[in-house]
Amino acid sequence: MSHRPSHQDVLVATIGRPHGVRGLVRLHPATEHPETLEELGPLHDETGSVWQIRWKAPGIAAVLGQDGQPLPDRTAAEKLVNRKLYVAREALPDVEEDEFYHIDLIGMEAVLASGETVGRVVSVHDYGAGTSLELEAGQLVPFTMACVPEVDMKAKRLVVVPPEAVEVEGDLAGEVEVRS
Protein backbone atom coordinates (compact mmCIF):
# COMPACT_ATOMS: atom_id res chain seq x y z
CA MET A 1 0.00 0.00 0.00
CA SER A 2 1.34 3.44 -0.84
CA HIS A 3 0.23 6.83 0.37
CA ARG A 4 0.29 9.87 -1.87
CA PRO A 5 1.45 12.97 0.01
CA SER A 6 -1.04 15.82 0.47
CA HIS A 7 -0.88 19.43 1.68
CA GLN A 8 -2.13 18.24 5.09
CA ASP A 9 0.88 16.00 5.66
CA VAL A 10 3.30 16.90 8.44
CA LEU A 11 7.07 16.44 8.19
CA VAL A 12 8.12 14.26 11.14
CA ALA A 13 11.68 13.16 10.26
CA THR A 14 14.50 13.26 7.74
CA ILE A 15 16.69 10.25 7.09
CA GLY A 16 20.38 11.06 7.45
CA ARG A 17 23.59 9.20 6.65
CA PRO A 18 23.94 5.45 7.10
CA HIS A 19 25.21 4.18 10.46
CA GLY A 20 27.41 1.12 10.10
CA VAL A 21 26.99 -1.57 7.45
CA ARG A 22 23.71 -3.22 8.53
CA GLY A 23 21.19 -0.75 7.09
CA LEU A 24 20.78 1.51 10.12
CA VAL A 25 20.52 5.28 9.57
CA ARG A 26 20.96 8.49 11.47
CA LEU A 27 17.45 9.85 11.83
CA HIS A 28 16.67 13.53 12.38
CA PRO A 29 13.22 13.84 14.01
CA ALA A 30 11.12 16.96 13.52
CA THR A 31 9.02 16.07 16.56
CA GLU A 32 9.38 17.32 20.11
CA HIS A 33 9.71 13.76 21.40
CA PRO A 34 11.63 11.45 19.02
CA GLU A 35 10.07 8.31 20.50
CA THR A 36 6.69 9.30 19.05
CA LEU A 37 7.96 8.38 15.57
CA GLU A 38 7.54 4.70 16.47
CA GLU A 39 4.04 5.34 17.84
CA LEU A 40 2.74 7.26 14.80
CA GLY A 41 2.55 4.10 12.75
CA PRO A 42 3.24 4.13 9.03
CA LEU A 43 5.06 7.17 7.69
CA HIS A 44 5.38 8.02 4.00
CA ASP A 45 7.78 9.89 1.78
CA GLU A 46 7.35 12.14 -1.28
CA THR A 47 7.16 9.10 -3.59
CA GLY A 48 4.30 7.52 -1.65
CA SER A 49 6.43 4.72 -0.20
CA VAL A 50 5.44 3.67 3.31
CA TRP A 51 7.98 3.27 6.14
CA GLN A 52 8.14 2.42 9.85
CA ILE A 53 10.80 3.53 12.34
CA ARG A 54 12.40 1.46 15.11
CA TRP A 55 14.88 3.29 17.32
CA LYS A 56 18.09 1.35 18.03
CA ALA A 57 20.04 4.06 19.92
CA PRO A 58 19.67 7.83 20.37
CA GLY A 59 19.62 9.27 16.83
CA ILE A 60 20.09 5.82 15.22
CA ALA A 61 17.14 3.94 13.72
CA ALA A 62 16.16 0.97 11.62
CA VAL A 63 13.89 1.93 8.74
CA LEU A 64 11.39 -0.77 7.84
CA GLY A 65 9.85 -0.91 4.38
CA GLN A 66 6.29 -1.74 3.39
CA ASP A 67 7.07 -5.43 3.85
CA GLY A 68 8.04 -4.80 7.50
CA GLN A 69 11.66 -5.71 6.83
CA PRO A 70 14.54 -3.40 7.79
CA LEU A 71 16.93 -2.06 5.18
CA PRO A 72 19.32 -4.93 4.35
CA ASP A 73 22.61 -3.04 4.18
CA ARG A 74 24.51 0.23 3.96
CA THR A 75 23.91 0.52 0.20
CA ALA A 76 20.13 0.49 0.70
CA ALA A 77 20.48 3.06 3.51
CA GLU A 78 22.60 5.35 1.29
CA LYS A 79 19.75 5.53 -1.24
CA LEU A 80 17.47 7.09 1.42
CA VAL A 81 19.77 9.91 2.62
CA ASN A 82 17.80 13.18 2.93
CA ARG A 83 14.48 11.38 2.38
CA LYS A 84 11.75 13.26 4.24
CA LEU A 85 9.14 11.26 6.15
CA TYR A 86 5.60 12.51 6.68
CA VAL A 87 2.44 11.54 8.51
CA ALA A 88 -1.13 12.61 7.79
CA ARG A 89 -2.22 15.48 10.08
CA GLU A 90 -5.15 13.47 11.46
CA ALA A 91 -2.74 10.78 12.72
CA LEU A 92 -1.09 13.23 15.11
CA PRO A 93 -2.22 13.36 18.73
CA ASP A 94 -4.28 16.30 19.94
CA VAL A 95 -2.33 19.22 21.35
CA GLU A 96 -2.87 20.97 24.63
CA GLU A 97 -4.39 24.43 24.89
CA ASP A 98 -2.01 27.10 23.56
CA GLU A 99 -0.02 24.50 21.59
CA PHE A 100 -0.20 24.29 17.82
CA TYR A 101 1.13 22.21 14.97
CA HIS A 102 2.79 24.35 12.31
CA ILE A 103 0.45 22.89 9.67
CA ASP A 104 -2.55 24.24 11.60
CA LEU A 105 -1.20 27.82 11.50
CA ILE A 106 -0.44 27.86 7.77
CA GLY A 107 -3.27 29.46 5.82
CA MET A 108 -4.69 31.31 8.83
CA GLU A 109 -5.81 34.88 8.26
CA ALA A 110 -3.68 37.39 10.17
CA VAL A 111 -5.48 40.52 11.36
CA LEU A 112 -4.54 43.53 13.44
CA ALA A 113 -6.40 44.24 16.70
CA SER A 114 -8.47 46.73 14.67
CA GLY A 115 -9.70 43.87 12.48
CA GLU A 116 -7.71 44.98 9.41
CA THR A 117 -6.41 42.00 7.45
CA VAL A 118 -2.65 41.94 6.98
CA GLY A 119 -2.43 38.65 5.08
CA ARG A 120 -2.31 34.91 5.49
CA VAL A 121 0.32 32.80 7.19
CA VAL A 122 2.34 31.12 4.44
CA SER A 123 5.10 29.51 6.50
CA VAL A 124 6.24 28.85 10.04
CA HIS A 125 9.96 29.11 10.79
CA ASP A 126 11.86 27.85 13.80
CA TYR A 127 15.62 28.22 13.59
CA GLY A 128 16.17 27.57 17.28
CA ALA A 129 15.73 31.11 18.62
CA GLY A 130 11.94 30.98 18.63
CA THR A 131 9.13 30.47 16.16
CA SER A 132 8.16 33.12 13.60
CA LEU A 133 5.18 33.31 11.28
CA GLU A 134 5.77 34.44 7.71
CA LEU A 135 2.89 36.35 6.15
CA GLU A 136 2.23 36.35 2.40
CA ALA A 137 3.75 39.84 1.99
CA GLY A 138 7.03 38.48 3.40
CA GLN A 139 6.59 40.03 6.85
CA LEU A 140 7.91 37.94 9.75
CA VAL A 141 6.07 38.08 13.07
CA PRO A 142 7.54 36.44 16.19
CA PHE A 143 5.12 33.79 17.43
CA THR A 144 4.98 35.09 20.99
CA MET A 145 2.06 36.09 23.22
CA ALA A 146 3.09 39.74 22.76
CA CYS A 147 3.02 39.63 18.95
CA VAL A 148 0.26 37.00 18.48
CA PRO A 149 -2.05 37.46 21.47
CA GLU A 150 -4.99 35.54 20.00
CA VAL A 151 -5.31 32.39 17.88
CA ASP A 152 -8.82 31.31 16.89
CA MET A 153 -8.50 27.79 15.46
CA LYS A 154 -12.19 27.51 14.57
CA ALA A 155 -12.24 30.78 12.61
CA LYS A 156 -8.74 30.08 11.15
CA ARG A 157 -7.72 33.57 12.26
CA LEU A 158 -5.06 35.08 14.46
CA VAL A 159 -4.44 38.57 15.78
CA VAL A 160 -0.98 40.01 15.21
CA VAL A 161 0.70 42.95 16.89
CA PRO A 162 3.70 43.76 14.69
CA PRO A 163 6.81 44.45 16.75
CA GLU A 164 7.80 48.11 16.79
CA ALA A 165 10.82 49.12 14.76
CA VAL A 166 14.01 48.91 16.75
CA GLU A 167 15.95 52.14 16.88
CA VAL A 168 19.71 51.90 16.86
CA GLU A 169 21.96 54.84 17.53
CA GLY A 170 25.36 55.29 15.98
CA ASP A 171 27.01 54.21 12.77
CA LEU A 172 26.42 50.52 12.09
CA ALA A 173 28.84 50.55 9.13
CA GLY A 174 31.85 51.47 11.25
CA GLU A 175 34.22 49.09 12.96
CA VAL A 176 33.56 48.07 16.52
CA GLU A 177 36.28 48.54 19.06
CA VAL A 178 36.33 46.28 22.08
CA ARG A 179 38.43 47.25 25.08
CA SER A 180 39.35 44.98 27.90
C-alpha positions as CSV (number, residue, x, y, z in Angstrom):
1,M,0.0,0.0,0.0
2,S,1.3,3.4,-0.8
3,H,0.2,6.8,0.4
4,R,0.3,9.9,-1.9
5,P,1.4,13.0,0.0
6,S,-1.0,15.8,0.5
7,H,-0.9,19.4,1.7
8,Q,-2.1,18.2,5.1
9,D,0.9,16.0,5.7
10,V,3.3,16.9,8.4
11,L,7.1,16.4,8.2
12,V,8.1,14.3,11.1
13,A,11.7,13.2,10.3
14,T,14.5,13.3,7.7
15,I,16.7,10.3,7.1
16,G,20.4,11.1,7.4
17,R,23.6,9.2,6.7
18,P,23.9,5.4,7.1
19,H,25.2,4.2,10.5
20,G,27.4,1.1,10.1
21,V,27.0,-1.6,7.5
22,R,23.7,-3.2,8.5
23,G,21.2,-0.7,7.1
24,L,20.8,1.5,10.1
25,V,20.5,5.3,9.6
26,R,21.0,8.5,11.5
27,L,17.4,9.9,11.8
28,H,16.7,13.5,12.4
29,P,13.2,13.8,14.0
30,A,11.1,17.0,13.5
31,T,9.0,16.1,16.6
32,E,9.4,17.3,20.1
33,H,9.7,13.8,21.4
34,P,11.6,11.5,19.0
35,E,10.1,8.3,20.5
36,T,6.7,9.3,19.1
37,L,8.0,8.4,15.6
38,E,7.5,4.7,16.5
39,E,4.0,5.3,17.8
40,L,2.7,7.3,14.8
41,G,2.5,4.1,12.7
42,P,3.2,4.1,9.0
43,L,5.1,7.2,7.7
44,H,5.4,8.0,4.0
45,D,7.8,9.9,1.8
46,E,7.4,12.1,-1.3
47,T,7.2,9.1,-3.6
48,G,4.3,7.5,-1.6
49,S,6.4,4.7,-0.2
50,V,5.4,3.7,3.3
51,W,8.0,3.3,6.1
52,Q,8.1,2.4,9.8
53,I,10.8,3.5,12.3
54,R,12.4,1.5,15.1
55,W,14.9,3.3,17.3
56,K,18.1,1.3,18.0
57,A,20.0,4.1,19.9
58,P,19.7,7.8,20.4
59,G,19.6,9.3,16.8
60,I,20.1,5.8,15.2
61,A,17.1,3.9,13.7
62,A,16.2,1.0,11.6
63,V,13.9,1.9,8.7
64,L,11.4,-0.8,7.8
65,G,9.9,-0.9,4.4
66,Q,6.3,-1.7,3.4
67,D,7.1,-5.4,3.9
68,G,8.0,-4.8,7.5
69,Q,11.7,-5.7,6.8
70,P,14.5,-3.4,7.8
71,L,16.9,-2.1,5.2
72,P,19.3,-4.9,4.3
73,D,22.6,-3.0,4.2
74,R,24.5,0.2,4.0
75,T,23.9,0.5,0.2
76,A,20.1,0.5,0.7
77,A,20.5,3.1,3.5
78,E,22.6,5.3,1.3
79,K,19.8,5.5,-1.2
80,L,17.5,7.1,1.4
81,V,19.8,9.9,2.6
82,N,17.8,13.2,2.9
83,R,14.5,11.4,2.4
84,K,11.7,13.3,4.2
85,L,9.1,11.3,6.2
86,Y,5.6,12.5,6.7
87,V,2.4,11.5,8.5
88,A,-1.1,12.6,7.8
89,R,-2.2,15.5,10.1
90,E,-5.2,13.5,11.5
91,A,-2.7,10.8,12.7
92,L,-1.1,13.2,15.1
93,P,-2.2,13.4,18.7
94,D,-4.3,16.3,19.9
95,V,-2.3,19.2,21.4
96,E,-2.9,21.0,24.6
97,E,-4.4,24.4,24.9
98,D,-2.0,27.1,23.6
99,E,0.0,24.5,21.6
100,F,-0.2,24.3,17.8
101,Y,1.1,22.2,15.0
102,H,2.8,24.4,12.3
103,I,0.5,22.9,9.7
104,D,-2.6,24.2,11.6
105,L,-1.2,27.8,11.5
106,I,-0.4,27.9,7.8
107,G,-3.3,29.5,5.8
108,M,-4.7,31.3,8.8
109,E,-5.8,34.9,8.3
110,A,-3.7,37.4,10.2
111,V,-5.5,40.5,11.4
112,L,-4.5,43.5,13.4
113,A,-6.4,44.2,16.7
114,S,-8.5,46.7,14.7
115,G,-9.7,43.9,12.5
116,E,-7.7,45.0,9.4
117,T,-6.4,42.0,7.5
118,V,-2.6,41.9,7.0
119,G,-2.4,38.6,5.1
120,R,-2.3,34.9,5.5
121,V,0.3,32.8,7.2
122,V,2.3,31.1,4.4
123,S,5.1,29.5,6.5
124,V,6.2,28.8,10.0
125,H,10.0,29.1,10.8
126,D,11.9,27.8,13.8
127,Y,15.6,28.2,13.6
128,G,16.2,27.6,17.3
129,A,15.7,31.1,18.6
130,G,11.9,31.0,18.6
131,T,9.1,30.5,16.2
132,S,8.2,33.1,13.6
133,L,5.2,33.3,11.3
134,E,5.8,34.4,7.7
135,L,2.9,36.3,6.2
136,E,2.2,36.4,2.4
137,A,3.8,39.8,2.0
138,G,7.0,38.5,3.4
139,Q,6.6,40.0,6.8
140,L,7.9,37.9,9.8
141,V,6.1,38.1,13.1
142,P,7.5,36.4,16.2
143,F,5.1,33.8,17.4
144,T,5.0,35.1,21.0
145,M,2.1,36.1,23.2
146,A,3.1,39.7,22.8
147,C,3.0,39.6,19.0
148,V,0.3,37.0,18.5
149,P,-2.0,37.5,21.5
150,E,-5.0,35.5,20.0
151,V,-5.3,32.4,17.9
152,D,-8.8,31.3,16.9
153,M,-8.5,27.8,15.5
154,K,-12.2,27.5,14.6
155,A,-12.2,30.8,12.6
156,K,-8.7,30.1,11.1
157,R,-7.7,33.6,12.3
158,L,-5.1,35.1,14.5
159,V,-4.4,38.6,15.8
160,V,-1.0,40.0,15.2
161,V,0.7,43.0,16.9
162,P,3.7,43.8,14.7
163,P,6.8,44.5,16.7
164,E,7.8,48.1,16.8
165,A,10.8,49.1,14.8
166,V,14.0,48.9,16.8
167,E,15.9,52.1,16.9
168,V,19.7,51.9,16.9
169,E,22.0,54.8,17.5
170,G,25.4,55.3,16.0
171,D,27.0,54.2,12.8
172,L,26.4,50.5,12.1
173,A,28.8,50.5,9.1
174,G,31.8,51.5,11.3
175,E,34.2,49.1,13.0
176,V,33.6,48.1,16.5
177,E,36.3,48.5,19.1
178,V,36.3,46.3,22.1
179,R,38.4,47.3,25.1
180,S,39.3,45.0,27.9
